[in-house]
Amino acid sequence: MFWIETVQLWKIAGPTVITMLCMYGTSSAVVLFVGHIGAVELSAVSISLTIIARVSDGFLLGTGSALETLCGQAFGAGKIHMLGIYMLAHG
């Protein structure tokens, strides 16, 4: 039973984990290369990467929250067919 639950959990969370690792790896590689140029360049790139990451996280959180609200309202109203439309428009 534990193995079945673990596989199902990784099917859902796996893409998110891989995406986060790729984003972290890309940012780390950029910082490593820019760090060899100079301190001012390193600080500029670090600040810009942090701002980009936080703004994109904010957009994802906002759209996810809006989608949760829309899907809850569609389910409560008995319009189950709208769930697919919302998910297609969001993805």
C-alpha positions in Angstrom: 0.0 0.0 0.0 2.8 2.4 0.8 4.5 1.8 -2.6 1.2 2.5 -4.4 0.7 5.8 -2.6 4.3 6.8 -3.2 4.0 6.2 -6.9 0.8 8.2 -7.1 2.4 11.0 -5.1 5.4 11.2 -7.5 3.1 11.2 -10.5 1.5 14.3 -9.2 4.5 16.0 -7.6 7.3 14.8 -9.9 7.0 17.5 -12.6 7.0 20.2 -10.0 10.1 18.8 -8.3 11.9 18.4 -11.7 11.0 22.0 -12.6 12.2 23.4 -9.3 15.5 21.5 -9.6 16.0 22.8 -13.2 15.3 26.4 -12.2 17.7 26.1 -9.3 20.4 24.5 -11.4 20.1 27.1 -14.1 20.2 30.0 -11.7 23.2 28.4 -9.9 25.1 28.0 -13.2 24.5 31.6 -14.2 25.7 32.9 -10.8 28.8 30.7 -10.9 29.8 32.0 -14.4 29.0 35.6 -13.6 30.8 35.4 -10.3 34.1 35.1 -12.3 33.4 38.5 -14.0 33.2 40.7 -11.0 31.4 41.5 -7.7 29.1 44.2 -9.2 28.0 41.9 -12.0 27.4 39.1 -9.5 25.2 41.2 -7.3 23.2 42.5 -10.3 22.5 39.0 -11.6 21.7 37.7 -8.2 19.2 40.5 -7.6 17.6 40.1 -11.0 17.3 36.3 -10.7 15.6 36.7 -7.3 13.2 39.3 -8.6 12.3 37.2 -11.6 11.7 34.1 -9.4 9.5 35.9 -6.9 7.4 37.7 -9.6 6.8 34.4 -11.4 6.0 32.6 -8.2 3.4 35.4 -7.5 1.8 34.9 -10.9 1.6 31.2 -10.4 0.1 31.5 -7.0 -2.4 34.0 -8.2 -3.6 32.0 -11.2 -3.7 28.8 -9.1 -5.8 30.5 -6.5 -8.2 31.9 -9.1 -8.5 28.5 -10.8 -9.3 26.9 -7.4 -12.1 29.4 -6.9 -13.5 28.9 -10.4 -13.4 25.1 -10.1 -15.1 25.2 -6.7 -17.8 27.4 -8.0 -18.4 25.2 -11.1 -18.5 22.0 -9.0 -20.9 23.7 -6.5 -23.2 24.8 -9.3 -23.3 21.3 -10.8 -21.5 22.4 -14.0 -18.9 19.7 -14.0 -18.2 20.2 -17.8 -16.7 23.7 -16.9 -13.9 22.1 -14.9 -12.3 20.8 -18.1 -12.7 24.2 -19.8 -11.1 26.0 -16.9 -8.2 23.5 -16.7 -7.6 23.8 -20.4 -7.6 27.6 -20.4 -5.2 27.6 -17.4 -2.7 25.1 -18.8 
